[in-house]
Amino acid sequence: MTDSFPAFEEDRCFAPFLAHGNVTTTDPEYRPGALATFSCLPGYALEPPGPPNAIECVDPTEPHWNDTEPACKAMCGGELSEPAGVVLSPDWPQSYSPGQDCVWGLHVQEEKRILLQVEILNVREGDMLTLFDGDGPSARVLAQLRGPQPRRRLLSSGPDLTLQFQAPPGPPNPGLGQGFVLHFKEVPRNDTCPELPPPEWGWRTASHGDLIRGTVLTYQCEPGYELLGSDILTCQWDLSWSAAPPACQKIMTCADPGEIANGHRTASDAGFPVGSHVQYRCLPGYSLEGAAMLTCYSRDTGTPKWSDRVPKCALKYEPCLNPGVPENGYQTLYKHHYQAGESLRFFCYEGFELIGEVTITCVPGHPSQWTSQPPLCKVAYEELLDNRKLEVTQTTDPSRQLEGGNLALAILLPLGLVIVLGSGVYIYYTKLQGKSLFGFSGSHSYSPITVESDFSNPLYEAGDTREYEVSI
């Protein structure tokens, strides 16, 4: 039995309608004999599938269509070979039902590849959409999408792309599970990521000149500029960069100068911009060494810099007093007080010898003290004489004692001979005063005889030199 569908008007059939599809006809008036052909929008398929995809207006006496209108339904899987299209979740725009395992195969021309745009993706917890970069689920996984996802783009490496949607059977998991809408189109095929210009006030280096997959771009900025964004970009498998290119921005702040031990600081601005100040103070018992205030100032080239180094808080020590200048000597850098750690050097004038430490140092403490007493300056030859006297006094060698006795004998014997000779001359002279020993007449001539001691030792000299007259 053939179903008949009455027309709204007696001489024609009603206008057919197809949701998510198109209707073409041979007669816009839909009079008997008119054909209506149905086609679905991308992502949908006629239900029931296959021919006939057209119906005819029949029976001029009672016009009606010879078959029911088909429906366009988002199907679970399929092979799509168009240069552009859409992939919809099952039953779209209604929510998909549990127990889905759908596989779509997308194919474009051999010299092309596929650009996939994720427009809507909102699947239930536990459901997943997997993209394979090739023909079939055995190809490399390009992405696995779960739950709500923002819009994103994916690029295949070749002319084939496989999509698999899995929703386990059973009662629906929590969540609306609206589904997904994926648009695709073929694009020119190449094997490089798009060229990226170097940043202003900076430069980039590439690990490979052709920007092929795996190429790494490293970004750097000129002195005085900082990088905003990632300093490393990688050309990914889908020939897209891993991040947006960075930019170089002029640095207008100084680096944090840091805290100081045993003290604290006060900053005029926590971000340390150009013109800000940092004031340093020490805890009680400590003194500040260095500039108390640092200022951040800008430079034409390079990053901003602090006006001085960070100071230090040193433990307070009383200074050492000058220990004085040694007699017959002098010291360098003479001053009244010396701070802990300072040193003082001593010197002697020519002809004097320094006895003691040449350099003494002020050791910190409460109070601070010198490492030793100041030295003395002593006449150089006195020490030598004292050493020789000490050697003579301390000699106990018998052979040396014998040499001393011989020396005394050598002195006394000549002295005794001189005394005996002198005594004989004196006796002879006294007995023969006024007489001639030989009886010569006439005048007598006298010659002075001088007797001197040949011994030169001043301890044993025999008084003065004497003259005697002897008559001959």
ABEGO torsion letter per residue (X at the ends): XBBBBBBABAABBBBBBBBGBBBBBABAAGBBGBBBBBBBBBGBBBOBBEOBABBBBBGAABBBBABBBBBBBBBBEEBBABABEBBBBBGOABBBBBGBBBBBBBBBBAABBBBBBBABBBBBBGBBBBBBBEBEAABBBABBBBEBBBBBBBBBABABBBBBBBBBBEBBBBEAGAEBBBBBBBBBBBABBBBBBBBBGBBBBBABAAGBBGBBBBBBBBBGBBBBEBABBBBBAAGBBABBBBBBBBBABBBBAEBBBGBBBBBABAAGBBGBBBBBBBBBGBBBBEBABBBBBBBABEBBBBABBBBBBBBBBBBBBBAEBBBGBBBBGBBABBBBGBBBBBBBBBGBBBBEBABBBBBBEOBBBBABBBBBBBBAAAAAAAAAAAAAAABABAAAAAAAAAAAAAAAAAAAAAAAAAAAAAAAAAAABGBBAAGBBEBBBBBBBBBBBABABAAABBEBBBBBBBBX
